[in-house]
């Protein structure tokens, strides 16, 4: 087991906390018990000694003398377990529960007297309790405290063992999902993007597992899109290159003669290649945040009219109606004129491509707060709901069977999203299969407007 592993560090941390906490509690409890026990013994002894003093005082008042007090002193020892010595006012021992000090003077090394016995204000005796010390009482007290402390430390040891077992159990519960995440991450590192982990809880570990699964789904989708992108790029490049190569071979072999139609066809294929390369370059620049924008106040109505005018021939060829709905007094937007025109042309190109003959395309704009919202609406085939979340991803086509002549390379909407977000706006789509689609994007209003 490695010392730098999370399991070992968790285990050592919990054990250190348990040892420090229980040790501090045990030490505090031991000292408190000893102090309180001694205080109890002193308080109980004071009460008991006061009773002895009262009993002896009543005996002297009743008899007027200390004669015959020895049996009473012996009885007190039997009750209390302490040695009791009574001396008269001259310092001579007149009664000793131990029967050894009677007639002897009070010793200088004796402990201090417990009480002074007086009769009508006149001292008649001095009471001593354990004047020479009481090994048995001290031993009993030590035995009691030792027993309490042993029980306390046994409880600490039992609690420590329980804490160790609980720590092992909890660390196992915590680390099992982390280990599963680690294994899945290693498998993903090897290229297996199908790895997922089970979400067993809603705590932070469960949230981490959920985030991991979401990341894996995203990576899997991106990998699939990357594969499609490579296939699509190869297809998009292969078709015009094959056409150009075929025409050039025919010209070289003098199978065909140069003609304006042939030159136009070659030019169209070259423009397709150029547009695809330009789109890829713009996506790369936008993705790396290197896209340069020349932002200035732009008359959006004028840009919309120009874009619509450029697509009017294509719309007429398909018998499509293109209309604009632009309110008067539409404020200028802070944007790059060329890029906004590119966004509109990409959306109009899609609308023309996916709207059947006899349909209608409408470009409208309105002021929403500090932004102008532009909508490109068509009466085309629409987009299925399952495709809407991915429609702005590069090389994504809702209908994989479409070719570049009908469905494009799948980069137009991605470029739209990148350009709009570069302006600080956002893009969205609303669609219903068979009823058409509406693409919306926003641009910030120019400050001087």
N, C-alpha and C positions, 0 to 999 in steps of 0.2 A: 504494500500500500504506500503510495507516494505521499510525502509530507506536504507537498504543495497542492494536493488534490482538494477539491471543495468538500468532499466527504470528511477528510481528516480535519480540515480547518473548522467545519461546522461542529464536528464531534468535540475537538479540543476546546472550542469556544464555549459550547454548552457545559462541558465538564468544568471548565474554569469558573464559569458563572455559578454553577451548582456548588462547587467546593467553597468558593468565597462566600456565597450567600449562606449556606448551611453552617460553615465554620463561624461566621460572624454571629449568626443566630445562636449557635451552641455556646459560644464564649459569653455572649451577653446573658443568655439564660442561666449559665453556670454561676456567673458572678452575682447575678440578681438573686438566684436561689440561695447562695451562701449568705449574702448580706441580709436577705429577708429572714432566713432561718436564725441567724445570730440575733437579729432584732427581736424576733419572736421569743427566742429563749430568754433574752434579757427582759423583755416585757413580762413574759410569764413568770420569770424568777422574781421580778419586783413585786408582782401581785402576791405570789406565794410567800415571799419574805415578809410582806406587810401583814399577812394573816398570822405568820409565826410570831411577829412582834405583838400583835393584838392578843393572841392566845397567852403568851407569857406575861403580858401586862395584866390581863384579867386574873391569871393565876396568882400573881404577887399581891394584887389588891384584895383577893379573897382570903389569902393565907397570911399576908403580911410578912412573909419570909420566903427564902428560896429552898427551904428544906423539902425534900421529897419531889423536886422538880426533875430529877434524873429520868424517871420512867416517861414523863411527858416529852422530854427531849428525844429519847429513843423512839417513841411513837412517831414523832415528827420525821425522823430519818426514814422509818419504814414507809411513811406516806410519800415523801418527796424523793427518796433515794440519795439525799445529800447529807453530808456530815454536818451536824449542828453543835456548836460550842457556845456555852453561855458563861460569861465572866461577870463578877460583881463590880461595884464601882471602884474597888481598890486594884483591879487588874488581876485577880485570882480566878482561875477556872473553877466554877461551882457545878458545872454539868457538861458532860461530853457524851454524845451519842456513840462515840467510838470507845468509851470507857478507859481512855488512856491518859487523858490530860487533866483529870480532876485534881485540884490542889496545886497545880503548877501555874506559874505566872504566864501572862500573855506574851508570846514570842514576838521579837522585833521583826522577824521575817514573815509574820503572818500577813495575809491579805487584809485589806481594810474592813472594818466592821460593817455589817449590813444595816443595823439599826441600833439606836440607843433607847433603852427601856427606862421609863420614868414613872414615878408615882407622885401625883400632885405636884408636878414640877421638879421633883427631886430625882436625879439619876440613881437608879438602883441596879442596873445591869447593862451589859453590852452583848449584842448578839453577833456571832460570826457564822458564816456559812462557808464550809470547805476552806478553813483558814490555811491549811497546808496544801491546797490544790486537790482536785479530784480527777485522777487519771481515768477512772471509769466513765465519768460524765463526758470528759473531753473525747475519749475513745468512742463513746456512743454517738456523740455529735459528728465526729469524723466519719464513723461508719455510715451514718445516715446521709451525710453530704456525698460521701463516696458512692453510695448506692444510687443516689439521685443523678450524679454526674455520669456514672456508668450507663444508666438507663438513657440519659440524654444523648450520649455519644453513640450508643447502639441505635437509637432512633435516627441519628444523623447518618450513620453507616447504611442503615436500611433505606433511608431516603436517597442516599447517593447511588446505591445499587439500582433503585427504581428509576432514578433520573438517568442513569447510564442506559438502562434498557429502553426507556422512553425516548432518549436522544437517538439511539440506534434506529428505533422504529420511525420516528419523525424524519430523520435524515434520509432514511430509505424511501419514505413516501415523497419527500421533496426531490430527491435525486433521481428516482426512477424516470419521471417524465423528462428531466433534463438529459439523462443518458439517452433516452429515446430520441430527443431532439438532436443530440450530438451524432448519434448513429445515422439518422436521416440526413443531417447536414453533410456528413462524410460521403454518404451514398450520392447525394446531389452533386458533391464536388467531383465524383467520378463520372458524372454525366447522366445519372438516373434521376430524371425530373419527375418521376411518378411517385416519389416518396411523400408520404403524409403521416402525421402523428394523430393519435386519438386525443380529443379534448375531453378530459375527465372531470374538470372542475371549472368554476367561473372565477377563480382567484387570479393572482398575477401569473402563475405558471400556466393556467388555462388560457389566459389572454395571450401569453407568449406563444403557446401552441397554436392558437387561432391565427395569430399574426404570421407564424411560420407557414401554416397551410395556405394562407392568402398569398404570401410571397411565392410559395411553390407554384400555386395556380398561375400567378402572374408570370413567373419565369417560364412555366410550361407553355403558356399562351404566346409569350414573346418568342420562345424558341420555335414554335410552330409558325408564327408569322415570319420569323427569319428564314425558315426553310422555304415558305411560300415566296418570300421576297426574292431569294436567290433564284428560285424557279421562274418567277415572273420577270425578273430583270433579264435572265438568260433568254426567256421567250421574247420579251420586248426588244431585245437587241438582235436576236437571231433573225426575226422575221424581216425587218428592213434591211439588215445586212445581206440576207440571202437574196432579197429582191435586187439590191444594188449589184451584188456579185453576178447574179444571173444576167442582168442587163449589160453589165460591162463585158462579161464573157461573150454575149451575143454580138456586141459591138466589135470586140476584138476579132471574133471569128467571122465578122461581116455577115452574120445571119440576118441582122436587122440593120437598117440604115438610121443614122441620127435624124430625129424629128423633134419638133417642138413638144409634141405629146410625150415622147420618151424623156426629154429633158425635164419636163414638168413632173413626171412620175419620179424620176431620180431625185429631183429637188424636194418633193413631198416626203420621200423616204428619209432623206438627209435631215429634213426639219423635224421629223418624228424622233430621230436619234438625238438631235440637238435639244429638243424639248425635254426628253427623258433625262438626259445628262444634266440639264439645267435644274430640273425638278429635284433630282437627287442631291445636287450641290446645295440648293436652297434648304432642303431638309437637313442636310448636315450642318449648315451654318446656323439654322434656327435651333437645332438641337444642342449645339455647342454655345449658344448665346452670342454668336458672332455676326448675326444678321444685322446689317446696317440699315437704319431707318432715317430718312430725311423728313422729320416731322415738322409740320407747319399747318396753319389754318387752311382747311380744304373745303371747298363747296361740294358737299356730298351729292347734291342733286345733279350737278354737272357731271361728276364721275359716273353716277348711275346712268344718266342719259347716254354718255359715251359708250359704256359697256353694253347697254341694250342695243344701241345703234350698230355696234360691231357684230352682234349676233342676229341682226334682223335678216340678212340673206339666208342663214341656215334655218331660221324659224320659218321663213317663207317657203323654203324648199320642202319642209315637212308639214306645211300648212298649220303652223302653230301661231297663236296670237300672243304677242309680248306686250304687256301693259305696265305702266308705272303709276304708283299712287304716292305722290310726294306732296305733303302739306305745304302751303305757302309759309315763308318765314322760317324754314328749317335751318337751325344754326349750323355754323361751320364746325367741323370736327378737327381735333389735333391728331393728324395722321400723315403717313407717307402716301402721297397721291398715287404713285405707281403701284404700291403694294395693295392699296384698297381696290384699285382697278383690277389687279390680279385676283384678289379674293372674289370680286363680283364675276369676273370672267370664268373662273373655275366653277362657281355655283351655277352660272347660266349654262356652261357647257354640260354639266351633269343634268340640269333640268331639260335641256334640249334632247340629250341622249336618251333619257328615260321617260319622256312624255310622248305618247303615241300621236299620230296625225290627228288634227282637229282639236288638240288640247290647248290649254292656256297656261301661260307663265306670267306671274305678276311680281313686280319688284316694288316694295313699299318701304317707307321709313317713318319713324315717329320719335318724338322726344320722350325719354323716360328718365326723369331725374337729371343727373349730370351726364347722361349718355344718350346717344342716338342709336336706336335699335333698327337694324335693316333686316327685312324678311324677303327671301326669294321663295315664292310659293308656286307649285306646279300641280297639274292634274294628271300626273304620271302614274306609274304602276305601284308606287309606294314601297315601303321597306318593312319587312316583318319585324315584330318586336324583339325577337331574339338576336337580331343583327344590329339594333340601334346602339347598344353600348360599345360596339367595336367599329362603328362606321367611320370614325376619324383616325383609325390606326392605319399606318402605312401599308400599302399593297393589299388592303382588305377589300374584298368584293363580296357583296351580299349574294351575288349569283356568280359562282366560280366558272360557269360555262361561258360567260361573256368574254369576247376577245377585245384586243386593244382598239379595234375599230368601233366597237359598240360600248364597251365598258371602261375604256381607258386603262392606264397602268395601276390605278388604285392609289395614286399619290395626290390627286387634286384636293380631296377633303382634308388630308393630313396637312398639306401646305396651308389651306384655309385656316385650320386650327392654330398652326404655329404662328402665322402672320397676325391673326386677330389677338392672340395672347401676347404677342410681342408688343402690341399697341396698348396692352392693359385691359383689353376687353375679354369677352367670353363668347363661345359659340355653342349652339344647341340645335337640335333637330326634333321635329314633330312629324309623324308619318302614320298613315293608315293604308294598309294594302288595298290596292284598287281605287283609292281616292286621292292619292298624291302625297307629296311631302312638302314641308316648310322648313327651310334652313334659316336660322336667325343668328345674327352676330351684332355685337355692340362696339361702339367706338366712343372715346371720351370727347365731350364738347370742348372746343377751343376756349381757353380762358378769356380771351378778348371778346368772345361771343356772349 
